[in-house]
Amino acid sequence: MTKNFEDLIAVNHISFRIEEGEILGILGPNGAGKTTTIRLLTGVFELEEKSRVKIYSEDLTKSPKKLKKLFGIVPEISNAYSDYTVLQNLNFSGTIYGLSKTKIKERVNTLLERFELGDKRYAKTKTLSKGLKQRLNLCMALLHQPSILILDEPTSGLDPFSVTIVRNQILELKNEGKTILITTHNMQEAQQICDRILIMNRGNIIADETPDNLRKNFKQTSTLVFKMQDTLSYEQKEKLNSMFNLKEENNNLFRVISENPLEDISYLYDFLKKNKIQITDFKLLETSLEEVFIHLIKNDSKFTGDDIR
Amino acid sequence: MRSESLRNIWMLSKKNMTLYVKRGPVLIFGLMFPFFLVISWILGRTITIHQIFIGIVAMTSFFTSTAISPVILPIETREKSLERLLSAPVSFNEILLGIIIASTLYSIIITSIISIIFILPFPTLIASPFSYIIIFIGISLMGVLGSLLGLLVSSKPTDMTSDIMVLMNLIKFPLLFIGGVFIPLSSLPSSIAILYFFSPLTFVTEMLRSSVDQTNLLSNEVSILFLIGWIALFLTLNYVLHRKTMPKRFSEAASGPKMKKMRKK
């Protein structure tokens, strides 16, 4: 897919596949092209001449109405009609997706119960909190029982209680066999729920891996953090510096970025034993997905530095 | 497939009517504005009842038909519901037709009510039973035309209703003054009368005049043909312009400062 806006390339010849039942996360800084990608996939933007979106081998541009019925879309910001009640919004969604009145009634009752919105059915959408609005969005997206769910930063700005509800529902939907595409800024969320992650920057895909592989492939695999009991002498510090990629923090606290943590722990042990130095605290930190993300974005050749939120 | 399209258009029209008739800009520019304009026009002047009827019906039809259609797309862009519709199994044309039909029905209903209220105490006002049909055709065509005009103005990809309403008024008032409401086409010299052909309202007032006091210059057939021509022109322009500007409604990030750094080299 490619998408240009006048002299701006928003999405630049990207290509990816999502398997049935998979949760694919799209990560990227602001302006990376994540939302444009979703808008292309869901038919909000028309595809450019050589762009193709195929769903179960069918071309989106050839049978848009049929294929759009397979999608359930949850936006970052609620797009329900603010002057409609919860029930009116759900009824409208159901009709637009071609459901019968009986089916709408049945599905509405099931979903309102599942998302704990039953007592809000006659409340106007504009009176709902952000968390409740997001739950309504999920109800609207699931009303027609789509096989593919597209979630654009679904937990952004929600309170912890709503975040837990939304995340649990996403995992439950995966267990039901739904294919899920999710964009997020939240690395912890991506690590927890995604089977595979695409990292986008400047309209390009710069990584396409499982969360575990992304971290494994990243050279800075671990960080050793330790605190010395006594202040080191100048020579001792020089010695440590020659052994490790060392960063001293305050109060005798040191941080070592390690590509081979087991070997480095052994060297550190020898050094401490030889110099009769004791440590009061020691931590081995695994590289987080966040560090991988920042490293990849920063290394992307055209990065300007201010794109990470 | 065709029945699915018709169902979608009707659902969208119903939604537009229920959600937007009570909005501020619709009430102000669709109802209050023509009301006060008519009051200021007739007070202190010697105007016949026929002229008042023509003026009220023409202005109500013109203002109500151009009230709903310009506000829907800016509001739905701002509230993100337009994006939701575009990603649903609803076509772009169905969305536009949903707006046109809602706006047309609103105009026809309000104008018909005003006309009936006016005709009831003055039953001899209308020249013949056939004139009722002509009036209805006139206000229906004006409903479609005004809706298309409003929709055309809203092709500017903005989410600010006020921007669109300013532009709409900038277009509406000149069209009203050269629309034959205040001065009949038949009483104008030909050099000025030619200007009146640029306002679609002229043909509706001509049809109203033929049904009320027969002071019309153009026959009903000619007026209807001109109105259909204007409708075809506005329909085409709407289709072309909205297709072109629709993506710009969602490309706000594309004009942001961060994205400007990523311009093509």
Interface residues (C-beta under 8 A of the other chain):
Chain A: F5 E6 D7 L8 I9 A10 N30 G31 T35 T36 R39 T42 G43 V44 F45 E46 P64 K65 K66 K68 K69 F71 I73 P75 I77 S78 N79 A80 Y81 S82 D83 Y84 F92 S93 T95 I96 Y97 G98 R202 G203 K302 T304 D306 D307
Chain B: E4 R7 N8 M11 K15 L19 E79 K80 S81 E83 R84 L85 L86 S87 A88 P89 V90 S91 P247 K248 F250 S251 A253 A254 G256 K258 M259 K261 M262 R263 K264
